[in-house]
Every structure is written in C-alpha cells, then in structure tokens.
C-alpha cells in the first residue's frame, strides 16, 4: 500500500507502508481462524478449540505434557493441518481427565 507523507521542507514523498501484522494472540489465547479457511477445516478447528478451551492450558503446556511439537498443535488448532487421530484421542482423553470422567468410556459404570 502506498502512502504519501510530507518530509522536511514540505516535500511530499510516496513510501510503501509496512505490511499490516495480524494481531498476535496473548498468552493462553489462540489467534483467530483465517477468514479464507475451508468450511470443513474451520468446523474441525472450531471443534478442537472448543475441547481445548476446557483444558485451561496453553498450546506449549499441552504440547509439553503430551510430548508433542507445539507448532503441530498450533497448526491443528488453527485448521492449517488436519489433526491426527492420536492427537484427537489425546485431546479428548485430557478433557475427560479435567472433567473427572473416566479416560476410556468403555469402562464407564452405568
């Protein structure tokens, strides 16, 4: 984007504006999903984020606790990569643990 600024002796000068940076997320906060994310990837990312929010942890904390790369966890939660079955299982197991539910629902007492 070109912007005109006035320098010193009132000489107008066209300069390139610095690229706009996306608002970065603060600690414990996920960045907004990209507006052009495909519908199915958005739905998956939103579902993963819903479960992840129950954990009240950071991406780094979850990654460290579950021996995963924090970049991969971030990409799963942003919809930039389809989450592996193992990741989804670990996320759901952790959510059940936080909620005080059995880790394996097959062993749930009726």
Secondary structure, DSSP 4 states (H G I P E B T S, - for coil): -EEEEEETTTEEEEEEPPPPPPPPP-TT-PPPPPTT--HHHHHHHHHHHHHHHHH---HHHHHHHTT--HHHHHHHHHTSSPPPHHHHHHHHHHHHHHTT--SSGGG---
